[in-house]
């Protein structure tokens, strides 16, 4: 449990640091001469360079553990921010953001894998995943407004330097305080009981016998994270373009914080963890799609209220999706499972800003977000059908407790 607490602390600092950049990157790019289409390209490349890092992390975390990948990711990202403070040309910024995308790709699979290995039961895993979402959201509630305020007070260069050194300091602390979760030596009696307990849990999660091969996760599950990150990428692209002045940055930071407040509200509803992860993912995605449609159609609702609804839907989906993947994986190969999840998020985050930058003069990007989410909602039930056909564990998706 001590490892989980330290991990949550470092995740909070890391997420705070990274989300603080959301409202300031676009104004910074505009200040050095970048056009909106170029900014869309930059955001897309940042996401697509996640892919090689995700692939490396998928196998590396399972083989070498999470600790070193977490430390490397945070430290390297901090170094990139220090270099970013000296950028004077849009192409330099594009290169550095691409490098940043690669090194940060290790962080999420490593952290999620470590959290999953800490737990010894499905319920415990769900609570840890919900805790991860809660830490992420609490950090993202205050960090966008804080980042915008920081730039307004000390400027882009000093702000990037401060954020960079914070990440480097966090990496150094993680190296000292995070401990890898490993199996105890087999010679000790207590180790035998722990191993037997872990094997029993893994077998129970996949509903098979000890000679059964690892469960295969239906690829259709990953349509949802692609659609979600595509919609989020569109929102992250559109909000900062509302204004690039200092006052506008403060407003944009507050809008991002409202989204996070909505997520914090639903993440605080701990009773939701007892519901089926499949049903939470499905209905959360449906409500998210409707909210994006309302924004695109100009529904007579306050824009801030719609952003709050977006955050609330995300607060339901993210922990549910993590729990759904853990259960579908059969309790093994967490590194690869969360690596593929990160790849799916990266693909969607590449498509969202790219499509928004190229098509925003033709169609509202929020319609694109709605369409991608509705496709995911339409296809996700086929996952339940394929899992039900594959074995008895599928019934968990339809039960009240998952």
GINORHU-V567525 format. One record per residue. N is the residue number from 1. RES is the residue in one small letter. BURIAL is 1 if it has 24 or more other C-alpha atoms within 12 Angstrom, else 0. Layout:
n/res/burial
N/RES/BURIAL
N/RES/BURIAL
This chain:
n/res/burial
1/x/0
2/x/0
3/x/1
4/x/1
5/x/0
6/x/1
7/x/1
8/x/1
9/x/1
10/x/1
11/x/1
12/x/1
13/x/1
14/x/1
15/x/1
16/x/1
17/x/1
18/x/1
19/x/1
20/x/1
21/x/1
22/x/1
23/x/1
24/x/1
25/x/1
26/x/1
27/x/1
28/x/1
29/x/1
30/x/1
31/x/0
32/x/0
33/x/0
34/x/1
35/x/0
36/x/1
37/x/1
38/x/1
39/x/1
40/x/1
41/x/1
42/x/1
43/x/1
44/x/1
45/x/1
46/x/1
47/x/1
48/x/1
49/x/1
50/x/1
51/x/1
52/x/1
53/x/1
54/x/1
55/x/1
56/x/1
57/x/1
58/x/1
59/x/1
60/x/1
61/x/1
62/x/1
63/x/0
64/x/0
65/x/1
66/x/1
67/x/1
68/x/1
69/x/1
70/x/1
71/x/1
72/x/1
73/x/1
74/x/1
75/x/1
76/x/1
77/x/1
78/x/1
79/x/1
80/x/1
81/x/1
82/x/1
83/x/1
84/x/1
85/x/1
86/x/0
87/x/1
88/x/0
89/x/0
90/x/1
91/x/0
92/x/0
93/x/1
94/x/1
95/x/0
96/x/1
97/x/1
98/x/1
99/x/1
100/x/1
101/x/1
102/x/1
103/x/1
104/x/1
105/x/1
106/x/1
107/x/1
108/x/1
109/x/1
110/x/1
111/x/1
112/x/1
113/x/1
114/x/1
115/x/1
116/x/1
117/x/1
118/x/1
119/x/1
120/x/1
121/x/1
122/x/1
123/x/1
124/x/0
125/x/1
126/x/1
127/x/1
128/x/1
129/x/1
130/x/1
131/x/1
132/x/1
133/x/1
134/x/1
135/x/1
136/x/1
137/x/1
138/x/1
139/x/1
140/x/1
141/x/1
142/x/1
143/x/1
144/x/1
145/x/1
146/x/1
147/x/1
148/x/1
149/x/1
150/x/1
151/x/1
152/x/1
153/x/0
154/x/0
155/x/0
156/x/1
157/x/1
158/x/0
159/x/1
160/x/1
161/x/1
162/x/1
163/x/1
164/x/1
165/x/1
166/x/1
167/x/1
168/x/1
169/x/1
170/x/1
171/x/1
172/x/1
173/x/1
174/x/1
175/x/1
176/x/0
177/x/0
178/x/1
179/x/1
180/x/1
181/x/1
182/x/0
183/x/0
184/x/0
185/x/0
186/x/0
187/x/0
188/x/0
189/x/0
190/x/0
191/x/0
192/x/0
193/x/0
194/x/0
195/x/0
196/x/0
197/x/0
198/x/1
199/x/1
200/x/0
201/x/1
202/x/1
203/x/1
204/x/1
205/x/1
206/x/1
207/x/1
208/x/0
209/x/0
210/x/0
211/x/0
212/x/0
213/x/0
214/x/0
215/x/1
216/x/1
217/x/1
218/x/1
219/x/1
220/x/1
221/x/1
222/x/1
223/x/1
224/x/1
225/x/1
226/x/1
227/x/1
228/x/1
229/x/1
230/x/1
231/x/1
232/x/1
233/x/1
234/x/1
235/x/1
236/x/1
237/x/1
238/x/1
239/x/1
240/x/1
241/x/1
242/x/0
243/x/0
244/x/1
245/x/0
246/x/1
247/x/0
248/x/1
249/x/1
250/x/1
251/x/1
252/x/1
253/x/1
254/x/1
255/x/1
256/x/1
257/x/1
258/x/1
259/x/1
260/x/1
261/x/1
262/x/1
263/x/1
264/x/1
265/x/1
266/x/1
267/x/1
268/x/1
269/x/0
270/x/1
271/x/0
272/x/1
273/x/1
274/x/1
275/x/1
276/x/1
277/x/1
278/x/1
279/x/1
280/x/1
281/x/1
282/x/1
283/x/1
284/x/1
285/x/1
286/x/1
287/x/1
288/x/1
289/x/1
290/x/1
291/x/1
292/x/1
293/x/1
294/x/1
295/x/1
296/x/1
297/x/0
298/x/0
299/x/0
300/x/0
301/x/0
302/x/0
303/x/0
304/x/1
305/x/0
306/x/1
307/x/1
308/x/1
309/x/1
310/x/1
311/x/1
312/x/1
313/x/1
314/x/1
315/x/1
316/x/1
317/x/1
318/x/1
319/x/1
320/x/1
321/x/1
322/x/1
323/x/1
324/x/1
325/x/1
326/x/1
327/x/1
328/x/1
329/x/1
330/x/1
331/x/1
332/x/1
333/x/1
334/x/1
335/x/1
336/x/1
337/x/1
338/x/1
339/x/1
340/x/1
341/x/1
342/x/1
343/x/1
344/x/1
345/x/1
346/x/1
347/x/1
348/x/1
349/x/1
350/x/1
351/x/1
352/x/1
353/x/1
354/x/1
355/x/1
356/x/1
357/x/1
358/x/1
359/x/0
360/x/1
361/x/0
362/x/0
363/x/0
364/x/1
365/x/1
366/x/1
367/x/1
368/x/1
369/x/1
370/x/1
371/x/1
372/x/1
373/x/1
374/x/1
375/x/1
376/x/1
377/x/1
378/x/0
379/x/1
380/x/1
381/x/1
382/x/0
383/x/1
384/x/1
385/x/0
386/x/1
387/x/1
388/x/0
389/x/0
390/x/0
391/x/0
392/x/0
393/x/1
394/x/1
395/x/1
396/x/1
397/x/1
398/x/1
399/x/0
400/x/0
401/x/0
402/x/1
